Amino acid sequence: MTALHIPDRPPDRFAVRGVVHFGAGSLAVLLLLSTLAACGFRNPPPPPAPPRSEATAPPVTILPEKPLTPDQIALVQSMLAKRGYEPGPADGKMGPNTSRAIARYQREKGLTVDGAATASLIHHMRGQPEIAPQVISVETAIPPDLYPVGTRFVYSGIELHTVTGVKGARINWKTNLGDQYVTGPHFGLPELEWQSGTWKGTAVSTLPPETSWPPNQGMDIYFEVTSQEWNDAQGKNAQRHVSDVSWSCSNKGARAVKVPAGSFTTQAIVCDRSPAPTGAWQTRVWYYLPTAGHFARRDDFDDEGQEIAKMELVAILPGGNETQRKSRENAIHGALDRASPGETTVWRSPEGAESYVIRVNSGFYSPGGRQCRTYSVTKQGTLPRREFPAVACKSTRNKRWITPGLK
């Protein structure tokens, strides 16, 4: 069922958010099949070659890999920990936890499972993303460190999305445009509820609750979405506009992206919907950043493949109470003033319950001549590791570091 066209109806919800909120593209693969022609046997086939004697066959020798040094074992442990395999401390000693973590990694990557730390294992892990995406069910309760209440996601535009509450598998958001919406534990599926001015809406999909998100690389997901929207100012008699749309989403693999917050290795999650409302996106691409658990960029395309909107990550700012935020901001300002590229410092909350690593990265000058630096804030003691990347520029008025677009 296609959407009804109502003259007094506001722009499609997904069209509105398509310009100011979340992106996709499609990929086609052409397979060429060839056939083998059968050959006639007019002449007898040539006699087979004589078997090669053991004397002439070269010996096949598989040399065992050299044992790793403690430093190399510690490297393996560190790489496993970054990927969420929990090998225990990076102490350079092989133990049952490390062996189990290696075996789990080998099993998930299709390798020979022996639980051994080898140079081949190090080589294989270096070719994989440092942080594996946290794949969770679309109706799983939100992990406590995925979307902390008060966390702000700043995008080019300037778009500001703030987490206002988390309960079960529902995240409540508000924007600097006055909108409110509710999502599940994901960054790209249709919003469960939304409100913009006096207009409200809901969406229900046929996606099974056990479906993992983001999808695994190469996996295609198909589902239907039924949306309703109405003008709440009309009260109980408000006419409800219903639309049915088919969605298809897939993970296209690793992509390098550069946004104001920095340069990252992401995963391209591509979604198409049909029919797409007039003037709205048909294909959307989210560039998912596993270390942040959210997207670093989102691109929207119309039914002709033309890009109609783009959002790029400026900053993810951790939540917390006012005292925590001010103390953390002061520590970030100090690091941006003094730290060299790649240098880290540790900040602990005034209550002593949390600690974060502040890492200062590259520096550059904005088109207006202001000094800017990218940095990241990483909460300690949580797996998988959660990073909050950002960019800050020095104010010419008070010499303070501020996030572009924020007061």
HUHUZI-V480560 format. One record per residue. N is the residue number from 1. PSI is psi in whole degrees, 0 to 359 (* if undefined). NEAR is the number of other C-alpha atoms within 8 Angstrom. D_FIRST is the distance of its C-alpha to the first C-alpha in Angstrom with 1 decimal. Layout:
N,PSI,NEAR,D_FIRST / N,PSI,NEAR,D_FIRST
This chain:
1,127,5,0.0 / 2,163,7,3.8 / 3,142,9,6.7 / 4,144,7,9.0 / 5,110,5,12.3 / 6,121,5,15.1 / 7,320,4,18.6 / 8,8,4,20.2 / 9,140,6,17.6 / 10,169,4,19.3 / 11,148,6,18.5 / 12,140,8,15.6 / 13,315,6,17.1 / 14,334,8,17.0 / 15,317,12,18.4 / 16,310,11,21.2 / 17,339,9,22.0 / 18,329,13,21.7 / 19,330,11,24.7 / 20,0,10,26.7 / 21,274,8,25.7 / 22,*,12,24.6 / 23,152,17,24.0 / 24,169,15,23.2 / 25,158,11,24.1 / 26,161,8,23.7 / 27,130,4,26.5 / 28,141,4,26.9 / 29,125,4,29.7 / 30,122,4,31.2 / 31,129,4,33.4 / 32,118,4,36.3 / 33,133,4,37.6 / 34,149,4,41.2 / 35,150,4,43.2 / 36,131,4,46.9 / 37,140,4,49.2 / 38,144,4,51.6 / 39,139,4,55.3 / 40,163,4,58.0 / 41,67,6,61.2 / 42,326,4,64.0 / 43,149,4,66.2 / 44,144,5,66.6 / 45,153,5,64.8 / 46,151,4,67.0 / 47,147,4,68.5 / 48,152,4,66.7 / 49,145,4,68.1 / 50,145,4,70.5 / 51,147,4,69.2 / 52,132,6,69.9 / 53,156,6,72.7 / 54,334,5,72.4 / 55,328,4,75.1 / 56,342,6,73.1 / 57,130,7,69.6 / 58,138,4,69.0 / 59,143,4,68.7 / 60,116,4,65.2 / 61,123,4,65.8 / 62,112,4,63.0 / 63,134,4,64.5 / 64,148,4,63.4 / 65,146,6,61.9 / 66,143,5,64.3 / 67,145,5,63.8 / 68,152,10,62.1 / 69,164,7,64.2 / 70,321,9,63.4 / 71,321,8,61.9 / 72,322,9,59.6 / 73,320,15,58.6 / 74,323,12,57.9 / 75,316,10,55.7 / 76,315,10,53.7 / 77,318,15,53.4 / 78,317,9,52.2 / 79,322,10,49.6 / 80,318,14,48.3 / 81,319,13,48.2 / 82,335,12,46.1 / 83,5,10,43.6 / 84,22,11,43.5 / 85,358,11,45.6 / 86,66,9,48.3 / 87,359,14,51.6 / 88,189,8,53.8 / 89,150,5,56.0 / 90,72,11,56.7 / 91,2,8,60.4 / 92,13,12,61.0 / 93,131,8,61.7 / 94,124,7,59.9 / 95,180,6,59.1 / 96,325,6,56.7 / 97,317,9,53.9 / 98,317,13,54.1 / 99,319,13,54.2 / 100,321,10,51.2 / 101,318,13,49.2 / 102,315,14,50.2 / 103,320,12,49.3 / 104,318,9,45.8 / 105,313,10,45.3 / 106,319,12,46.6 / 107,316,10,44.4 / 108,335,7,41.2 / 109,2,6,42.2 / 110,24,6,43.3 / 111,168,7,47.0 / 112,126,6,50.0 / 113,108,7,50.2 / 114,354,5,53.8 / 115,17,11,53.5 / 116,141,7,56.1 / 117,117,11,56.2 / 118,167,10,57.0 / 119,326,8,57.0 / 120,323,6,54.2 / 121,315,8,52.1 / 122,315,10,52.7 / 123,318,8,51.9 / 124,316,8,48.5 / 125,327,10,47.5 / 126,338,8,48.4 / 127,1,6,45.9 / 128,158,6,43.1 / 129,140,8,41.3 / 130,322,9,43.6 / 131,118,11,41.1 / 132,143,8,38.6 / 133,146,9,35.1 / 134,101,8,34.8 / 135,122,8,32.0 / 136,158,9,30.7 / 137,150,11,28.0 / 138,348,13,24.9 / 139,23,9,26.1 / 140,147,9,29.8 / 141,142,9,32.0 / 142,126,13,32.7 / 143,140,6,36.0 / 144,330,6,38.6 / 145,10,7,39.3 / 146,312,8,35.9 / 147,75,11,34.9 / 148,139,12,38.1 / 149,136,10,37.7 / 150,351,10,38.8 / 151,136,13,38.0 / 152,132,13,36.9 / 153,113,13,34.9 / 154,126,13,35.9 / 155,161,12,34.1 / 156,142,9,34.9 / 157,302,6,33.9 / 158,125,7,35.4 / 159,130,12,32.6 / 160,115,10,34.0 / 161,125,11,32.0 / 162,134,11,34.0 / 163,119,15,33.6 / 164,345,10,34.4 / 165,150,8,34.0 / 166,127,13,33.2 / 167,118,8,32.7 / 168,238,7,31.7 / 169,24,12,28.7 / 170,133,12,27.7 / 171,128,15,29.0 / 172,133,12,29.3 / 173,157,12,29.5 / 174,156,12,30.6 / 175,166,11,30.9 / 176,355,8,33.6 / 177,0,4,31.1 / 178,0,8,30.9 / 179,155,11,27.4 / 180,144,11,27.1 / 181,164,12,24.6 / 182,133,12,24.6 / 183,171,14,24.0 / 184,195,11,25.0 / 185,61,14,27.8 / 186,177,10,26.3 / 187,359,7,26.0 / 188,346,6,22.7 / 189,163,6,19.9 / 190,144,7,17.5 / 191,142,11,19.6 / 192,321,11,19.6 / 193,156,11,20.5 / 194,157,12,21.6 / 195,129,11,23.4 / 196,107,9,24.5 / 197,232,7,26.7 / 198,359,8,25.4 / 199,138,11,21.7 / 200,163,13,20.4 / 201,160,11,17.4 / 202,160,11,16.5 / 203,139,12,14.6 / 204,133,8,14.4 / 205,161,8,14.2 / 206,9,7,14.9 / 207,124,8,17.9 / 208,143,5,21.0 / 209,331,7,23.6 / 210,359,7,26.3 / 211,132,8,24.6 / 212,147,9,27.2 / 213,133,10,26.6 / 214,158,11,27.4 / 215,153,12,26.8 / 216,155,8,30.0 / 217,132,8,30.9 / 218,355,8,29.3 / 219,137,8,26.7 / 220,136,9,23.0 / 221,130,8,20.4 / 222,138,9,16.8 / 223,163,10,14.3 / 224,147,11,10.8 / 225,124,13,10.7 / 226,121,11,9.2 / 227,147,12,10.9 / 228,142,11,12.5 / 229,147,11,15.1 / 230,162,11,17.6 / 231,108,11,21.1 / 232,340,10,23.6 / 233,342,7,26.3 / 234,0,7,24.7 / 235,209,7,25.7 / 236,337,5,24.3 / 237,10,5,22.7 / 238,133,10,20.6 / 239,133,6,17.1 / 240,126,7,14.4 / 241,120,10,11.6 / 242,139,10,8.6 / 243,145,11,6.3 / 244,129,11,5.2 / 245,140,13,7.7 / 246,133,11,10.0 / 247,148,12,13.6 / 248,132,11,16.9 / 249,148,12,20.3 / 250,157,14,23.9 / 251,115,15,27.5 / 252,4,10,29.3 / 253,190,9,32.7 / 254,140,8,35.4 / 255,136,9,35.4 / 256,130,8,38.2 / 257,150,11,37.2 / 258,121,8,39.5 / 259,172,11,38.4 / 260,327,9,40.7 / 261,349,13,41.2 / 262,188,10,42.6 / 263,133,8,41.9 / 264,156,8,40.0 / 265,118,10,38.9 / 266,178,13,35.2 / 267,130,14,32.4 / 268,113,13,29.5 / 269,114,15,26.1 / 270,128,16,23.4 / 271,139,15,19.7 / 272,148,13,17.0 / 273,145,11,13.3 / 274,132,8,10.7 / 275,148,8,9.3 / 276,136,10,12.0 / 277,151,9,12.3 / 278,128,4,15.1 / 279,358,6,18.4 / 280,173,12,17.4 / 281,146,15,18.3 / 282,326,13,16.6 / 283,134,17,19.5 / 284,136,16,21.6 / 285,121,14,25.0 / 286,129,17,26.8 / 287,95,15,30.4 / 288,130,13,31.2 / 289,101,14,34.8 / 290,323,12,35.9 / 291,336,9,39.1 / 292,343,10,37.1 / 293,18,11,34.1 / 294,186,9,31.9 / 295,145,12,31.0 / 296,338,13,33.6 / 297,153,14,31.3 / 298,128,15,27.7 / 299,137,15,26.6 / 300,140,17,23.4 / 301,146,17,22.6 / 302,187,13,20.3 / 303,350,9,18.6 / 304,7,5,22.2 / 305,10,7,23.8 / 306,135,7,25.6 / 307,129,9,26.5 / 308,347,10,25.4 / 309,154,10,26.6 / 310,140,11,29.0 / 311,136,13,30.4 / 312,139,11,33.7 / 313,128,16,35.5 / 314,317,15,38.6 / 315,148,14,39.5 / 316,117,12,38.7 / 317,118,11,41.1 / 318,154,10,41.8 / 319,202,10,41.7 / 320,169,11,44.6 / 321,173,6,46.7 / 322,320,6,48.4 / 323,316,8,51.7 / 324,314,10,50.1 / 325,315,11,48.1 / 326,318,8,51.2 / 327,318,10,53.4 / 328,319,10,51.0 / 329,321,8,50.5 / 330,320,8,54.3 / 331,322,9,54.6 / 332,316,9,52.0 / 333,317,10,53.9 / 334,319,8,57.1 / 335,319,11,55.8 / 336,329,10,54.3 / 337,322,6,57.7 / 338,333,6,59.9 / 339,146,9,58.1 / 340,160,7,58.2 / 341,129,8,55.1 / 342,349,8,54.2 / 343,146,9,56.3 / 344,156,9,55.1 / 345,155,8,56.1 / 346,131,8,55.2 / 347,135,10,54.3 / 348,139,9,54.6 / 349,152,11,53.1 / 350,329,8,55.7 / 351,348,5,54.9 / 352,7,7,55.6 / 353,335,7,52.4 / 354,154,9,50.6 / 355,147,11,51.7 / 356,148,11,50.0 / 357,125,12,51.2 / 358,119,14,51.0 / 359,123,11,51.0 / 360,131,16,51.7 / 361,227,12,50.5 / 362,162,9,50.9 / 363,151,9,52.0 / 364,175,7,51.3 / 365,136,9,51.6 / 366,166,8,48.8 / 367,334,5,48.7 / 368,2,5,50.5 / 369,7,6,53.3 / 370,145,11,52.4 / 371,130,10,53.2 / 372,153,12,50.1 / 373,144,13,49.8 / 374,152,14,47.1 / 375,171,14,47.5 / 376,150,12,45.9 / 377,124,11,46.4 / 378,125,11,46.2 / 379,132,12,46.5 / 380,155,9,49.2 / 381,14,4,49.2 / 382,141,8,45.5 / 383,136,8,43.9 / 384,157,10,41.8 / 385,138,12,43.3 / 386,119,13,41.3 / 387,151,10,42.1 / 388,88,12,41.4 / 389,153,14,42.0 / 390,166,16,42.7 / 391,145,15,44.6 / 392,145,12,47.1 / 393,147,12,49.2 / 394,129,11,52.6 / 395,137,10,52.8 / 396,345,6,55.5 / 397,307,4,56.3 / 398,7,5,57.0 / 399,19,7,56.8 / 400,152,7,54.2 / 401,128,10,51.4 / 402,153,10,48.0 / 403,127,11,44.4 / 404,131,8,43.2 / 405,343,5,41.1 / 406,148,5,42.3 / 407,*,3,45.0
